[in-house]
Amino acid sequence: MTFSIVARCPETGQFGVAISSSSPAVAARCSFAEAGVGAVSTQNVTNPALGPIMLSEMAKGADAQKAVATARDADGFADYRQLLAIDREGVSAIHSGPKALGIWTSAFGTDCAAGGNLLANDQVPAAMVSAFEAAGGALGDRLVAAMQAGLAAGGEAGPVHSAGLLIVDRQSWPYAELRIDWLDEACPIAALARAWDVYRPQADAYITRALNPEAAPSYGVPGDE
């Protein structure tokens, strides 16, 4: 019921997750990332507890493969889970249990990995990886491009209703956390792309506002001089 991509930007050190599903609020349950550590997704009959386990392992120095293995072994229902992780070195790992739903598969690329279940076909993750590797711009731009490519390649077997984008940089809070939790008719990936287009020019300013309000730019709103 989900397709996602985890990725790292070697230039900025940012990590990110982009995800979409027919289920509601998929990003709230499946996407996790920590600055300086990595990014993970826990999906397909989701156990959200496995996301923090993977990040904790990588924070202690484990690579993505060890982190995924630890989370898989900590869960009594690993056959139902699909786990994706990427670490600070750009190493990625994926576990897909044999009881994952429908057509399920995964793909690996430079500084990224994609996976999905209940897919329209087995080429969706590969299309996402190819798009990520070919895209230019910021990490968010590349993640959005990957999601658009996954949808164009067939996406999920049925219509998707939610999507999300999570990016961490140097702070303990997200650089960007954009969620489309439910749309009945419109495409949540298109809505996510639009939300990123709006947020991207202001993302750095929000960091400045948090760290040094005196240096923050004005946006011309009432009371903001």
C-alpha positions in Angstrom: 0.0 0.0 0.0 3.1 2.3 -0.1 6.0 3.4 -2.1 8.9 5.4 -0.7 12.5 6.5 -1.1 15.2 7.3 1.5 18.1 9.4 0.5 21.2 11.4 1.5 22.8 14.5 0.0 26.6 14.1 0.2 27.1 17.8 -0.3 24.9 19.2 2.4 24.7 16.1 4.7 20.9 16.3 4.6 18.8 13.1 4.8 15.3 12.7 3.5 12.3 10.4 3.1 9.5 10.8 0.5 6.5 8.5 0.7 2.9 7.9 -0.7 0.1 5.5 0.0 -3.5 4.7 -0.4 -3.7 4.8 3.4 -4.3 8.0 5.3 -1.4 10.0 6.9 1.3 7.6 5.7 4.1 10.0 6.5 3.0 10.3 10.2 3.4 6.5 10.7 6.2 5.5 8.4 8.8 8.2 7.9 11.7 8.9 10.3 15.0 10.8 10.0 17.7 12.2 12.3 20.3 14.9 11.5 23.7 13.4 11.1 22.4 9.9 11.4 20.2 8.8 8.6 16.7 8.3 7.2 14.4 5.3 7.4 10.9 4.1 6.5 8.9 1.4 8.1 6.0 0.3 5.9 3.6 -2.5 4.9 1.5 -3.6 7.8 3.5 -0.9 9.6 5.1 -1.0 13.0 6.1 2.6 13.7 8.3 1.5 16.6 10.8 0.1 14.1 11.7 3.5 12.7 13.3 4.8 16.0 15.1 1.4 16.5 16.8 1.8 13.1 17.8 5.4 13.8 19.1 4.5 17.3 21.3 1.8 15.9 22.8 4.1 13.3 23.3 6.8 15.9 25.4 4.3 17.9 27.5 3.6 14.8 25.8 0.7 13.1 25.5 0.9 9.3 22.1 0.7 7.5 22.3 -3.0 7.0 22.9 -3.7 10.7 20.2 -1.2 11.7 17.6 -2.9 9.5 18.6 -6.3 10.7 18.3 -5.2 14.3 14.8 -3.8 13.8 13.8 -6.8 11.8 15.0 -9.2 14.6 13.3 -7.1 17.3 9.9 -7.5 15.7 7.9 -10.7 16.1 6.3 -10.2 12.7 9.2 -9.5 10.3 7.6 -11.4 7.5 5.0 -8.6 7.3 7.3 -5.7 7.4 9.2 -3.6 4.7 12.0 -1.5 6.1 14.3 1.0 4.3 17.3 2.8 5.7 20.2 5.0 4.6 23.1 5.9 6.8 25.7 8.8 7.1 28.0 7.0 4.6 25.3 6.6 2.0 25.0 2.9 2.6 21.4 1.7 2.2 19.5 -1.4 3.1 16.0 -2.8 2.7 14.1 -5.7 4.2 11.0 -6.9 2.5 9.2 -9.8 4.3 7.7 -12.5 2.2 4.2 -11.6 3.4 4.5 -8.0 2.0 1.3 -7.1 0.2 0.8 -7.6 -3.6 3.6 -6.9 -5.9 6.6 -5.7 -3.8 10.1 -4.9 -4.8 13.0 -2.5 -4.1 15.9 -0.8 -5.9 19.2 0.8 -4.8 21.0 3.8 -6.3 23.7 6.2 -5.4 22.8 7.8 -2.0 19.3 6.4 -2.2 17.0 3.4 -2.0 13.4 2.9 -2.9 10.8 0.2 -2.1 7.1 -0.4 -2.3 4.3 -2.9 -1.8 1.0 -3.5 -3.5 2.5 -1.8 -6.5 1.1 -1.6 -10.0 4.2 -3.3 -11.3 7.7 -4.2 -10.3 9.4 -1.3 -12.0 8.2 1.4 -9.7 11.2 1.6 -7.3 13.7 1.4 -10.1 12.0 4.4 -11.8 12.2 6.3 -8.5 15.9 5.6 -8.2 16.6 6.6 -11.8 14.7 9.8 -11.4 16.5 10.7 -8.1 19.9 10.1 -9.7 19.1 12.1 -12.8 17.4 15.1 -11.0 19.3 18.2 -10.1 18.7 20.8 -7.4 18.2 20.4 -3.6 17.5 17.1 -1.9 13.8 18.0 -1.7 13.7 18.6 -5.4 15.2 15.2 -6.1 12.9 13.4 -3.7 9.8 15.0 -5.3 11.1 14.0 -8.7 11.5 10.4 -7.5 7.9 10.3 -6.3 6.5 11.8 -9.5 8.5 9.2 -11.5 7.2 6.4 -9.2 3.6 7.5 -9.9 4.3 7.8 -13.6 5.6 4.3 -13.7 2.4 3.0 -12.2 2.6 3.7 -8.5 0.4 1.8 -6.3 -2.1 -0.7 -7.6 -4.9 1.6 -6.6 -5.2 5.4 -6.1 -2.9 7.1 -3.6 -4.5 9.4 -1.0 -1.6 10.6 1.2 2.0 11.6 0.8 4.8 13.2 2.7 8.3 14.7 2.6 10.7 14.7 5.5 14.2 16.3 5.4 16.6 16.8 8.2 19.7 19.0 8.1 21.9 20.0 11.1 19.3 20.8 13.7 17.3 18.5 16.0 14.1 19.4 14.3 13.2 18.8 10.6 14.4 21.1 7.9 11.2 20.4 6.1 8.2 18.2 7.1 5.4 18.4 4.6 2.4 16.1 4.7 -0.7 15.6 2.6 -2.6 13.3 5.0 -5.7 12.7 2.9 -7.1 13.7 -0.5 -10.2 12.0 -2.0 -9.9 12.9 -5.6 -6.8 15.1 -6.2 -3.3 13.6 -6.3 -1.4 13.9 -3.0 2.0 13.7 -4.8 1.1 16.7 -6.9 -0.1 18.5 -3.8 3.2 17.6 -2.1 5.2 18.9 -5.0 3.3 22.2 -4.8 3.8 22.4 -1.0 7.5 21.9 -1.5 7.6 24.6 -4.2 6.0 27.0 -1.7 8.1 25.9 1.3 11.6 25.6 -0.4 12.3 29.4 -0.8 11.6 29.9 2.9 13.2 26.8 4.4 16.5 28.4 5.3 14.8 31.5 6.7 12.9 29.4 9.1 16.2 28.0 10.4 17.5 31.5 10.8 14.4 32.6 12.7 14.9 29.7 15.1 18.6 30.3 15.7 18.9 34.1 15.4 15.7 36.0 15.1 17.5 39.3 14.8 19.0 38.2 11.5 15.7 36.8 10.2 14.2 38.3 7.0 10.8 40.1 7.1 8.0 38.6 5.1 5.8 41.8 5.3 3.1 40.3 7.4 1.3 42.5 10.0 3.6 43.1 13.0 6.7 41.7 11.1 8.9 44.8 10.5 
